[in-house]
Amino acid sequence: MTNIKDLFSEDFNGEISAIEGELLRIDELAKGVGKTIVNSFNSAIMSGKSLRSILRDIAKSFANIALKAALKPIGNFASSFIEQLFRTANPLIANPKPFAKGGVIAAPTYFPLNGGFGVAGEAGAEAILPLKRGSDGKLGVASVQSAPINISVNIQTPNVQSFLKAEAEISAMLLSAVKRGVRAS
């Protein structure tokens, strides 16, 4: 099945994508306006505000939404400009490698510190481990919790007395299996 966008040029598809983006932005603004009106009337009913006060709050909210919408492209431009300026000025930050989930530094790597620069990996591989705050408030390395291991044991005996006679032997075998599992993990 042919995609409708495949029938048009890349320029046309780019224009369509830009229009779709603008429509999404307008949709977000409309939702914000609707939410503002509902919240204003709800607040007025609950606190007993006058109609004039409600309309003033709605007008302020509309002005706030319009100002944010008008300033968003300027903010995006400034952010993009500053990012490009830093990338051009310092090639070291052009392609930063994130270590949010941890990682290994295997070669000497310099990084900024408050008093200058630090180096990691200069004497071999070093690990970066993310820290988490525990329920006791202490900061430390978080352990990965594995899924529970389920062990099923099926025992067939001709009668209850046979099972009772073998109960100690069965318990010893289960304990031995659990100890082997603990040693292996």
N, C-alpha and C positions, 0 to 999 in steps of 0.2 A: 504494500500500500504506500503510495507516494504522499509525503508530508507536503502540505500546502506551501510551507515556507521554501521548499526546494524548488518551487516553480518561479521564484522571484530572485532578483539580484541581491548580493550581500548588502548593498547600500539600502535597498528597500527594506530588507529584513532588519537592518540596523534602525531604520526610522520606526518600523513597527514596534521593535523592542523598546525604543525610547518612549513611544506613545503608551505602550503597556505600562511602563514604569510611572509615567505621569498619571495614568488612570488609577493605578494602585495608590499613589500619593493622594489623589483627590478623594478616593474611597476612604483612606485613613482620616483625612480632614473631616469628611462628612460624618464618619462615626464619632469623631471627637466632638463635633458640634452637637450631634444628637445626645451624646452622653452628658455634655455640659448642660443642655436644657433639662434633661431628666433629673440630673443631680441638683440643679438650682431649684426646680419646683419641689422636689422631695425635701430639700433642706428648708425651703420656705414653709412648707406645710408643717414640718416637724417643729420648727422654731417660731412660727407665727410671724414671719417677715411680711412686709407690705409688698404689693405688686410692683411698686416703683423700685423697691430695693432688689426684688428678683430680677427685674429688667436691667437694672444697673449691673448686677453680678453677671448676667448673661452677656451684656455688652463688653464687660471687661474680659470675660473668657474668650469671646469671639476675637477681640483685639489681640489677646495673648496668642491664640491659635494662628491668626494671620501673621503676626510678627515672627513667630517661630517658623512658619512656612516660608516667609520671605527671607529670613536670615539663614536658613538651612543651606542653600547653595553657596552662600558666602563662607559659611563655616567649613563646608566640604572643600571648597577651593583653597582656603587658608591651610587646612590640614594637609591636603595633598601637596601644596607648595612647600610647606615646612618639611614634610617627609622627604620630598625629592631633594631639597636643599641639603638635608643631613646625609642622604644616600650619596649625593655627588661629592660632598665635602669629606666624607669618611667611608672609604670602601669596606672597612671592617664591619660596618653595620648594614651593608647592602643586603646580605642574606643571613640574618641571624638564625641560629639553630635553637629551637625551644627545648627546654629541659623540664617542663612542668610535670611530666610523668617520670622524670629521672633519666639517667643515661650514663654513658661512659665517655671519658675524655682519655684518649690513648696517646695523644701527642701533646707537646707543650702548647698550652693555650693561655693567652693573657686576657684578663678581665679587669674592669675598673673597680676600685675600692675607694672608700672615703679619703684615705691618705695617699693614693697613687694607684698602682696596679698590683694585681695578684697573678700568680701563675699556677696552673693545675696540669697534671699529666706530665710533668717534667722528668719524673723518675719512673715512668711506666703508667699503665692504665689506672685511672681513678674513677670512682663512681660518684654520681650526683644522686642523692636520695631525697625525695620530697618529704617534708615533715608534716605531721598532723598533730592537732591538739587532742589529747585523749579526754575521756569523761572526767578524769581527775584534774584536768587543766594543764597537765604537763605536756610539753612539746617533745616529740620524738619521732622515730622512724615507724611508719605504719606497716604492720605485717599484712600479707595477703591472706585472706581467709579462703581456704579451699572448701569445696562442696562436701557435705557430709558423706561418709561412706556407709552404705547399707550392707549388712551381711545377713543373708537368709540361711537358716539352717532347717532342713527338713528331716524329721526323725520319724521312722516307721517302726512301730513295735506291735507285737501281737496282742499285748495287753498292758494295763497300767503298771502292774507289778514289774514287768521287764524294764519299763522306763525308769521306775524308781530305783531299781538296782543299778542302772547305768547312768544315773543323774550326776554323780561325782565325776565319772569319766568324761561325760559330755561337757561339764563345766570346765574341767582341766583343758580339754581340747580347744574350747572357745577362748579361754584366757591365753593360751599359747598363740592362737591365731591373732588375737588383738595385740599381743606384745610384738610379734613379728611385724605387724602393720605399723606400729609406733616406731620401731627401729628403722623401717624402710623409709619413713617420711622425713 
